[in-house]
Amino acid sequence: MASDPTLPIVKSLLLLDSEGKRIAVKYYSSDWPSVPSQSNFEKSLWAKTNRMNARQEAEIIMFDNYIVVYKYLGDLMFYVTGSQDENELILYSVLQAFFESISTLLRQQVEKKTVLENLDLVLLAMDEIVDGGIILETDPQMIASRATMRGAEGEGPTATGTVGLAEQTFSKAFAQAREHLTKSLLR
């Protein structure tokens, strides 16, 4: 990939548990060419950040010549890394999109067990945020909508929050039944 100096690039998105174990990770750089090198990076990053208090606001650090923006939510640690030349505010907006979309998708029940049960949605959300290191979307509602494929039929989140997949199917069936009943009554 040719590098454009004006294009912000994300090196990795990491979701680790409170013990530093991998939950969901995406690497977009050849800086970590193998799983052992990725694992070593994750362990040393976790060791550096696990005692810091990033619960209310995100923290930004320089680590191994990378800018790392991270935040804790529940028993999970969210990380976004970029090169040392990258804009911290852009990386912060990616981090915000990352954990807010996960929070929306999991209905504010962001904990390791729930994430593991919904790992497919988490990975889809990560794919909606960044592709090949290029930032695609930072609006958490849009990311959650795309991850659950609500945007395809023009459906979106309700005013009170998001609609789950089961409710979506039921509401679609109910709408079709109502439309069929209306047509049969008007004949």
C-alpha positions as CSV (number, residue, x, y, z in Angstrom):
1,M,0.0,0.0,0.0
2,A,1.4,3.4,-1.0
3,S,1.6,5.7,1.9
4,D,-0.1,9.1,1.6
5,P,1.3,11.4,4.3
6,T,-2.1,13.1,4.6
7,L,-4.1,9.9,5.2
8,P,-4.3,8.8,8.8
9,I,-3.4,5.2,9.3
10,V,-4.3,2.9,12.2
11,K,-1.7,0.2,13.0
12,S,-3.9,-2.0,15.1
13,L,-7.2,-2.3,17.1
14,L,-6.9,-4.4,20.2
15,L,-9.4,-5.6,22.6
16,L,-7.8,-7.4,25.6
17,D,-9.3,-8.6,28.9
18,S,-8.3,-7.4,32.3
19,E,-5.5,-10.0,32.4
20,G,-4.0,-8.9,29.1
21,K,-5.4,-11.8,27.1
22,R,-6.5,-11.4,23.6
23,I,-10.2,-11.1,22.9
24,A,-10.3,-9.5,19.5
25,V,-7.4,-7.9,17.6
26,K,-6.8,-6.6,14.1
27,Y,-3.4,-5.7,12.9
28,Y,-3.1,-3.5,9.8
29,S,0.7,-3.2,9.6
30,S,3.6,-5.5,8.9
31,D,5.3,-4.1,12.0
32,W,4.2,-7.3,13.8
33,P,4.6,-10.0,11.1
34,S,3.8,-13.0,13.2
35,V,1.4,-14.1,15.9
36,P,4.3,-14.4,18.5
37,S,5.4,-10.8,17.8
38,Q,1.8,-9.6,18.1
39,S,1.4,-11.5,21.3
40,N,4.6,-10.0,22.7
41,F,3.5,-6.5,21.8
42,E,0.1,-7.1,23.5
43,K,1.7,-8.5,26.7
44,S,4.2,-5.6,27.0
45,L,1.5,-3.0,26.2
46,W,-0.8,-4.5,28.8
47,A,2.0,-4.6,31.3
48,K,2.6,-0.9,30.7
49,T,-1.0,0.2,30.9
50,N,-2.8,-2.1,33.3
51,R,-2.0,0.0,36.4
52,M,-3.0,3.3,34.8
53,N,-6.4,4.7,35.4
54,A,-8.1,5.2,32.0
55,R,-11.6,4.4,33.1
56,Q,-13.3,7.8,32.7
57,E,-11.1,9.4,29.9
58,A,-8.9,7.8,27.4
59,E,-5.2,7.9,27.9
60,I,-2.5,8.5,25.3
61,I,1.0,7.2,25.6
62,M,4.0,6.7,23.4
63,F,5.0,3.0,23.5
64,D,7.7,1.4,21.4
65,N,7.7,4.3,19.0
66,Y,3.9,4.0,18.5
67,I,1.1,6.3,19.8
68,V,-1.3,4.2,21.8
69,V,-4.7,5.5,22.8
70,Y,-6.6,3.3,25.2
71,K,-9.5,3.1,27.6
72,Y,-11.0,0.5,30.0
73,L,-14.6,-0.4,29.8
74,G,-15.8,-3.0,32.3
75,D,-13.2,-5.8,32.4
76,L,-12.0,-5.0,28.9
77,M,-9.2,-2.8,27.6
78,F,-9.6,-1.1,24.2
79,Y,-6.5,0.0,22.3
80,V,-5.8,1.9,19.1
81,T,-2.3,2.3,17.9
82,G,-0.8,4.5,15.2
83,S,2.7,5.6,14.1
84,Q,4.6,8.2,16.1
85,D,3.7,10.8,13.5
86,E,-0.1,10.2,13.7
87,N,-2.6,12.7,15.0
88,E,-3.7,11.7,18.5
89,L,-7.1,13.2,18.1
90,I,-7.8,11.1,15.1
91,L,-6.7,8.0,17.0
92,Y,-8.9,9.1,19.9
93,S,-11.9,9.4,17.6
94,V,-11.3,5.8,16.4
95,L,-11.0,4.6,20.0
96,Q,-14.3,6.4,20.9
97,A,-16.0,4.8,17.9
98,F,-14.6,1.4,18.8
99,F,-15.8,1.2,22.4
100,E,-19.0,3.2,21.9
101,S,-20.1,1.0,19.0
102,I,-19.3,-2.2,21.1
103,S,-21.3,-0.7,24.0
104,T,-24.2,0.0,21.7
105,L,-24.1,-3.5,20.1
106,L,-24.0,-5.2,23.5
107,R,-26.7,-2.9,25.0
108,Q,-24.3,-1.3,27.5
109,Q,-23.4,-4.8,29.0
110,V,-19.8,-4.6,28.0
111,E,-18.0,-7.4,29.8
112,K,-15.7,-10.2,28.7
113,K,-18.5,-12.9,28.7
114,T,-20.9,-10.8,26.6
115,V,-18.2,-9.9,24.1
116,L,-17.2,-13.5,23.7
117,E,-20.8,-14.5,23.2
118,N,-21.1,-11.7,20.5
119,L,-17.7,-11.9,19.0
120,D,-19.0,-11.9,15.5
121,L,-20.6,-8.5,16.1
122,V,-17.4,-7.2,17.7
123,L,-15.3,-8.3,14.7
124,L,-17.8,-6.8,12.2
125,A,-17.7,-3.5,14.1
126,M,-13.9,-3.5,14.0
127,D,-14.1,-4.1,10.2
128,E,-16.6,-1.2,9.8
129,I,-14.3,1.2,11.7
130,V,-10.9,0.4,10.0
131,D,-10.1,-1.5,6.8
132,G,-6.4,-2.1,5.9
133,G,-5.4,0.6,8.4
134,I,-7.7,3.2,6.7
135,I,-10.4,4.7,8.9
136,L,-13.8,4.1,7.3
137,E,-16.3,5.3,10.0
138,T,-16.2,6.9,13.4
139,D,-20.0,7.3,14.1
140,P,-20.8,4.6,16.7
141,Q,-24.5,4.4,15.7
142,M,-23.6,3.9,12.0
143,I,-21.0,1.3,12.9
144,A,-23.5,-0.6,15.1
145,S,-26.2,-0.3,12.4
146,R,-23.8,-1.7,9.7
147,A,-22.6,-4.5,11.9
148,T,-26.1,-5.7,12.4
149,M,-26.9,-5.0,8.8
150,R,-29.8,-2.6,9.6
151,G,-28.6,-0.1,7.1
152,A,-29.2,-2.4,4.1
153,E,-33.0,-2.1,4.2
154,G,-33.0,1.5,5.3
155,E,-33.8,0.5,8.9
156,G,-31.9,2.1,11.7
157,P,-31.7,2.4,15.4
158,T,-34.9,3.4,17.1
159,A,-35.1,6.6,19.1
160,T,-34.6,4.6,22.3
161,G,-31.6,2.7,21.2
162,T,-30.7,-0.2,18.9
163,V,-33.0,-3.0,17.8
164,G,-31.6,-6.5,18.2
165,L,-31.6,-9.0,15.4
166,A,-34.5,-11.1,16.9
167,E,-36.6,-8.0,17.3
168,Q,-35.7,-6.8,13.8
169,T,-36.9,-10.1,12.3
170,F,-40.1,-10.0,14.4
171,S,-40.8,-6.3,13.5
172,K,-40.2,-7.0,9.8
173,A,-42.7,-10.0,9.9
174,F,-45.2,-7.9,11.8
175,A,-44.9,-5.0,9.3
176,Q,-45.5,-7.4,6.4
177,A,-48.5,-9.0,8.1
178,R,-50.0,-5.6,8.8
179,E,-49.4,-4.6,5.2
180,H,-51.0,-7.8,3.9
181,L,-54.0,-7.3,6.3
182,T,-54.4,-3.7,5.2
183,K,-54.4,-4.7,1.5
184,S,-57.0,-7.5,2.1
185,L,-59.3,-5.1,4.0
186,L,-59.1,-2.5,1.2
187,R,-60.2,-4.9,-1.5
